[in-house]
Amino acid sequence: MSLAVPNGLDNSVERPGTRAPLVLGESSYHSITEAVCKIAENPPSKLWVISFLVAVHLATMLGLCIAYLFYTGVGVWGNRNPVFWGWPIVNFVFWVGIGHAGTLISAILYLFRQEWRTSINRTAEAMTIFAVVCAGTFPGIHVGRAWLAFWLAPYPSLNLWMWPQFRSPLLWDVFAVSTYATVSLLFWYMGMVPDLATFRDRSKHPVRRAVYGVLSLGWSGSSRHWMRYEKAYALLAAFAAPLVLSVHTIVSFDFAVSQVPGWHTTIFPPYFVAGAIFSGFAMVITLMVPARSIFNIEKLITIRHLENMCKIILTTGMIVGLAYGTEFFIAWYGQVTEEKFAFINRAMGPYWWAYWTMITCNVISPNIFWWKKARTTPWIMFVVSIFVNIGMWFERFVITVTSLSRDYLPSAWAYFEPTWVDWAMLIGSFGLFFTLFLLFCRLMPIINMAETKATLAKELHMAHKDAH
């Protein structure tokens, strides 16, 4: 049965009394399997090969820069007195934020039974894992003597030269991010087990069949397997849901529990969480818009999926904009001289260009999504998502650098300037991220076939019911 819509592949048109289908065209269970499996089974395209080579070279550049950092010391960065927290911390917070959309789409939307998540949750979950890998790179190399980074691990030892400071939010980060990475990885892998069994059964090469056979854990598709799978998946979703709020709240404490003007504020936890979801959904759109065209999966990742994400970006963008305004209001209302100066300095000081770039990208650009045309035009979504990603990086830069560069003593003021190593590591982190993502596209099912087929079954049932 065809799940046709008036405008072909555009299922964003609202028809009163009817739910728009989330799987389009002459789709069947077999066609969904073919559409997803052929991405991994067919030879890679030239575009994929070129993109992969570029990403690998950038990731290699990151590795070489880290080796150079270990050999030479942290002086290769632009971190100088008084800005001892420079781009490494900015990059860390940025990448942790990128990973938030995956948990939100996978866990919270699953618990609320939002079926539009089914086609995009797998890619969002993978993005979460890869973003946390990029984020975790920076704290380990930021400690100066990286070979002593194990001091951050809170393990009991009588021979440890220096105990971790459990009252430090930097140690809380270790717990928060490691827990987040572990649960996200388990959640991602658990959801892939049925689809990995499909890859196993379709594999013709014995090595591929053996690898997918091990990864699929002996899945047979029996009713007992499905019952246990659904219970375990729901349990992991319940574990993962609080992490959406907790992880970036803990990250915000890196700044909020300090006494630095511009950081010492109670608005940071909700402000950081909203910003993380904002940037995470923008990155999902950045990945999904080209992917659905390159892999010919427009019938599975539809305009309605993208429009719903645009609505979330619009909502969280307004929350972030409200947080920006609230910061200035509280600085004025609190009548603390240092706080007032810190925020005026952000907007009018030597880093005014970074602040207004942040405002333009994060507050102004998402407002185009008030127009349905913008929410249903892929290239507009893609451009806005790029602007949001840029703006959210600048937000972390503004928070970190502007508050440190001009603190209490004018005699200690300085202007932060990144070095070529800072630039290379930032660009290289994107290379690492896209290397992992491109490998995922070639080796794993990028769409949750099992849940998409369940969605299709419901839509076919409703279509049959309406026809009679």
Residue pairs with C-beta under 8 A, 6 or more apart in sequence:
1 460
1 463
1 464
2 25
2 26
3 21
3 23
3 24
3 25
3 27
3 456
3 459
3 460
3 463
4 24
4 25
5 11
5 13
5 20
5 21
5 24
6 13
7 13
9 24
9 25
9 298
9 299
9 302
9 303
10 303
10 376
11 20
11 21
11 22
11 24
11 302
11 303
11 304
12 20
12 303
12 304
12 307
12 372
12 375
12 376
13 20
14 20
19 462
20 304
21 459
21 463
22 115
22 116
22 118
22 119
22 302
22 304
22 305
22 455
22 459
23 32
23 119
23 299
23 300
23 302
23 452
23 455
23 456
23 459
24 298
24 299
24 300
24 302
25 299
27 299
27 300
27 456
28 456
29 453
29 456
32 300
32 447
32 449
32 452
32 453
32 456
33 198
33 449
35 296
35 297
35 299
35 300
35 447
36 195
36 297
36 300
36 445
36 446
36 447
36 449
37 198
37 199
37 202
37 445
39 295
39 297
39 441
39 442
39 446
40 199
40 441
40 442
40 443
40 444
40 445
41 202
44 52
44 442
45 294
47 294
48 294
48 438
48 441
48 442
51 434
51 438
52 435
52 438
52 439
54 431
55 431
55 432
55 434
55 435
55 438
56 431
56 435
57 431
58 427
58 428
58 430
58 431
58 432
58 434
58 435
59 428
59 431
59 432
59 435
60 428
60 431
61 424
61 427
61 428
61 431
62 137
62 424
62 425
62 428
62 429
62 431
62 432
63 428
65 421
65 424
65 425
65 428
66 137
66 141
66 425
68 76
68 421
69 76
69 77
69 141
69 146
69 421
70 141
70 146
70 147
73 144
74 142
74 144
76 419
76 421
77 86
77 87
77 88
77 418
77 419
77 421
77 422
78 86
78 87
78 416
78 417
78 418
78 419
78 422
79 85
79 86
79 88
80 414
80 416
81 412
81 414
82 404
82 405
82 407
82 412
82 413
82 414
83 401
83 404
83 405
83 414
83 416
84 404
85 400
85 401
85 404
86 400
86 401
86 416
86 418
86 422
87 397
87 418
87 422
87 425
87 426
88 138
88 139
88 141
88 142
88 425
89 138
89 142
89 254
89 396
89 400
90 393
90 396
90 397
90 400
90 401
91 134
91 135
91 138
91 425
91 426
91 429
92 135
92 138
92 139
92 142
93 135
93 251
93 254
93 396
93 400
94 135
94 279
94 392
94 393
94 396
95 131
95 132
95 134
95 135
95 138
95 429
95 433
96 131
96 132
96 135
96 177
96 247
96 248
96 251
96 276
97 248
97 272
97 275
97 276
97 279
97 280
97 392
97 396
98 127
98 131
98 135
98 276
98 279
98 280
98 283
98 389
99 127
99 128
99 129
99 131
99 132
99 135
99 180
99 184
99 276
99 280
100 128
100 244
100 247
100 248
100 273
100 276
100 277
100 279
100 280
101 124
101 127
101 128
101 277
101 279
101 280
101 281
101 283
101 284
102 121
102 124
102 125
102 126
102 127
102 128
102 129
102 131
102 184
102 188
102 280
102 284
103 125
103 128
103 180
103 184
103 187
103 240
103 241
103 243
103 244
104 244
104 277
104 280
104 281
105 117
105 120
105 121
105 124
105 125
105 284
106 117
106 121
106 124
106 125
106 128
106 187
106 188
106 191
106 237
106 240
107 187
107 236
107 237
107 238
107 240
107 241
107 243
107 244
108 241
108 244
109 116
109 117
109 121
110 117
110 121
110 233
110 234
110 237
111 234
111 237
111 238
111 241
115 455
115 458
116 304
116 305
116 308
118 448
118 451
118 452
118 454
118 455
119 300
119 301
119 302
119 305
119 447
119 448
119 452
120 284
120 288
120 301
120 305
120 309
121 191
121 448
121 451
122 188
122 191
122 192
122 445
122 446
122 447
122 448
123 284
123 287
123 288
123 291
123 446
123 447
124 280
124 284
125 184
125 187
125 188
125 191
126 188
126 436
126 437
126 440
126 444
126 446
127 280
127 283
127 284
127 287
127 437
128 184
128 188
128 280
129 181
129 184
129 185
129 188
129 436
130 432
130 433
130 436
130 437
130 440
131 283
131 433
132 177
132 180
132 181
132 184
133 432
133 433
133 436
134 429
134 432
134 433
135 177
136 177
136 181
137 429
137 432
138 429
139 149
139 152
139 170
139 173
139 174
140 146
140 149
143 149
143 151
143 152
151 160
151 161
151 162
151 164
152 164
152 170
152 171
152 174
153 164
153 174
154 164
154 166
154 171
154 174
154 175
164 171
165 171
169 250
169 253
169 254
169 257
170 254
172 250
172 253
173 250
173 251
173 254
175 250
176 246
176 247
176 250
176 251
177 247
177 251
179 243
179 247
180 243
180 247
183 236
183 239
183 240
183 243
184 240
184 243
186 236
187 233
187 236
187 237
187 240
190 229
190 232
190 233
190 236
191 233
191 448
191 451
192 215
192 444
192 445
192 448
193 215
193 216
193 217
193 219
193 229
194 216
194 219
194 221
194 229
194 449
194 450
195 445
195 448
195 449
195 450
196 212
196 215
196 216
196 219
196 444
196 445
197 212
197 216
197 219
197 220
197 221
198 445
198 449
199 208
199 212
199 216
199 445
200 209
200 212
200 213
200 215
200 216
203 209
203 212
219 225
244 273
244 277
245 273
248 269
248 272
248 273
248 275
248 276
249 269
249 272
249 273
251 272
252 268
252 269
252 271
252 272
252 273
253 268
253 269
255 263
255 268
255 399
255 400
256 263
256 264
256 265
256 266
256 268
256 269
257 264
258 264
260 403
260 404
260 407
261 336
261 338
261 339
261 341
261 342
261 403
261 407
261 408
262 339
262 342
262 343
262 346
262 399
262 402
262 403
263 399
263 403
264 339
265 327
265 330
267 323
267 326
267 327
267 330
270 319
270 323
271 320
271 323
274 316
274 319
274 320
274 323
275 316
275 320
275 323
275 362
275 392
275 395
277 312
277 316
278 313
278 316
278 317
278 319
278 320
278 362
278 388
278 392
279 388
279 389
279 392
281 309
281 312
281 313
281 316
282 313
282 384
282 385
282 386
282 388
282 389
282 392
283 385
283 389
284 309
285 306
285 309
285 310
285 313
285 381
285 382
285 385
286 382
286 385
286 386
286 389
287 437
288 301
288 305
288 306
289 306
289 378
289 379
289 381
289 382
289 385
290 382
291 297
291 301
291 441
291 446
292 298
292 300
292 301
293 378
295 441
295 446
297 446
297 447
300 447
300 452
301 447
303 376
303 378
306 375
306 376
306 378
306 381
307 372
307 375
307 376
310 369
310 374
310 375
310 381
310 384
311 369
311 375
313 366
313 369
313 384
313 385
313 388
314 366
314 367
314 369
314 370
317 362
317 363
317 366
317 367
317 388
318 366
320 362
320 363
320 395
321 362
321 363
324 359
324 362
324 363
327 343
328 343
330 339
331 339
331 340
331 342
331 343
332 340
338 408
341 406
342 402
342 403
342 406
345 351
345 402
345 406
346 352
346 355
346 398
346 402
347 355
347 356
349 402
349 406
350 405
350 415
351 398
351 401
351 402
351 405
354 394
354 397
354 398
354 401
354 402
355 394
355 398
355 402
357 390
357 391
357 394
358 391
358 394
358 395
358 398
359 391
360 387
360 391
361 387
361 388
361 390
361 391
361 392
361 394
362 388
362 391
362 392
362 395
365 384
365 387
365 388
365 391
366 384
366 388
368 374
368 380
368 384
369 375
369 384
373 380
374 380
374 381
374 384
375 381
401 416
404 416
405 413
405 414
405 415
405 416
406 413
407 413
440 446
